[in-house]
Structures are given as structure tokens and as C-alpha cells.
Amino acid sequence: MAPSMPNFSNFRPQQLRDAWQPQGTSTAMLASWALSCLLALIIPVAKWATERNSYYAYQGKYNEYEQQQRQYEEEQQAAEEGNYYYGATQCQWWNFRCRSNMNNN
């Protein structure tokens, strides 16, 4: 049989608190509840972060491949037109020798 609910209208405040105290509540139960709440937040966020990183890694490889293809096509097109394209390198602002060589050529 299910325990009957007491009539709370006749209780004093201390009796009311005592009546609502759950039986068998322990620190272990509270700790397990807190841990489950924490895991309910951490696990989806961790899964999302892994999927996001995987997507960005794939997208980066795809962009790199696309850039290599574009560079290859430009080199081929320049070679067909007679303009030999050697893939000019950009000089850093502090490398004066490189910059002067680029200006001379």
C-alpha cells in the first residue's frame, strides 16, 4: 500500500519541514546527481567539439588541395602562353635583399 499524504494544513513549520524531508537521502545520492548533471553537459559539448574539429580539418585539407590545383592550372596556362611561371615567393617586409631582387627582376 502507498503511504498516505499527511494533511499539511494542520502542521507547524517545523513539522512541515520534517514531513517533507525525504527518507534515505544521502551525500552519495547528491554527489551522483551532481555528477550526472555535469556529464549531461560535458559529453555533448565534447562530442560537438570533436565533430567541429574534424570538419575544420577536412575543410582545410580540401581548401589546400583546391589551392594546389589552382596553382598547377595557372602554371600550365602560363607555360602554354609562353610566360614561364615559377611560383613567385612573397618577401617579408624585413628581408631587404629579397625585396630588392624581386624589384630587379
C-alpha positions as MATLAB code, in Angstrom:
seq = 'MAPSMPNFSNFRPQQLRDAWQPQGTSTAMLASWALSCLLALIIPVAKWATERNSYYAYQGKYNEYEQQQRQYEEEQQAAEEGNYYYGATQCQWWNFRCRSNMNNN';
ca = [
       0.000    0.000    0.000;
       1.119    3.526   -0.760;
       1.695    5.768    2.247;
      -1.000    8.350    2.710;
      -0.119   12.005    2.414;
      -0.421   13.925    5.665;
      -2.736   16.871    5.903;
      -0.303   19.789    5.781;
      -2.790   22.466    6.787;
      -2.617   21.460   10.473;
       1.211   21.315   10.643;
       3.503   23.831   12.269;
       6.569   24.987   10.234;
       9.000   22.568   11.882;
       6.581   19.691   11.454;
       6.075   20.694    7.827;
       9.850   20.640    7.205;
      10.158   17.306    8.916;
       7.314   15.856    6.825;
       8.970   16.918    3.563;
      12.402   15.531    4.464;
      12.905   12.597    2.103;
      13.865    9.386    3.761;
      17.205    7.843    2.783;
      18.742   10.898    1.107;
      22.485   10.670    1.327;
      25.566   12.553    0.272;
      26.356    9.807   -2.226;
      22.980   10.342   -3.920;
      23.550   14.089   -4.082;
      27.066   13.579   -5.474;
      25.823   11.141   -8.120;
      23.072   13.580   -9.127;
      25.629   16.409   -9.459;
      27.964   14.158  -11.452;
      25.177   13.130  -13.828;
      24.260   16.794  -14.390;
      27.880   17.624  -15.102;
      28.231   14.711  -17.533;
      24.980   15.701  -19.255;
      26.688   18.995  -20.124;
      30.236   17.796  -20.816;
      29.535   14.830  -23.098;
      27.512   16.672  -25.788;
      29.902   19.630  -25.774;
      32.907   17.313  -26.137;
      31.221   15.410  -28.979;
      30.348   18.677  -30.725;
      33.933   19.941  -30.369;
      35.331   16.728  -31.881;
      32.933   16.868  -34.813;
      33.701   20.554  -35.356;
      37.457   19.953  -35.325;
      37.069   17.036  -37.703;
      35.031   19.186  -40.097;
      37.529   22.051  -39.973;
      40.435   19.654  -40.578;
      38.642   18.184  -43.605;
      37.709   21.621  -44.920;
      41.289   22.834  -44.502;
      42.651   19.864  -46.455;
      40.082   20.447  -49.171;
      40.990   24.144  -49.429;
      44.685   23.279  -49.580;
      44.041   20.760  -52.350;
      41.942   23.297  -54.243;
      44.696   25.900  -53.934;
      47.303   23.434  -55.222;
      45.090   22.603  -58.201;
      44.557   26.277  -58.966;
      48.296   26.933  -58.778;
      49.021   23.969  -61.050;
      46.457   25.168  -63.592;
      47.923   28.684  -63.532;
      51.410   27.283  -64.112;
      50.168   25.176  -67.016;
      48.299   28.072  -68.549;
      51.326   30.365  -68.191;
      53.595   27.743  -69.762;
      51.224   27.380  -72.722;
      51.206   31.146  -73.242;
      54.988   31.299  -73.055;
      55.098   33.157  -69.764;
      57.009   30.826  -67.550;
      55.531   30.980  -64.097;
      57.892   29.817  -61.382;
      55.624   30.469  -58.430;
      56.874   33.799  -57.140;
      57.523   33.920  -53.446;
      56.463   36.836  -51.364;
      59.200   38.558  -49.381;
      58.830   39.554  -45.766;
      58.914   43.274  -45.057;
      62.232   42.992  -43.224;
      64.058   40.996  -45.930;
      65.612   43.819  -47.972;
      67.750   41.556  -50.171;
      64.733   39.528  -51.276;
      62.680   42.656  -51.945;
      65.443   44.258  -53.999;
      65.869   41.056  -56.041;
      62.129   40.992  -56.712;
      62.218   44.625  -57.885;
      65.196   43.994  -60.175;
      63.578   41.049  -61.937;
];
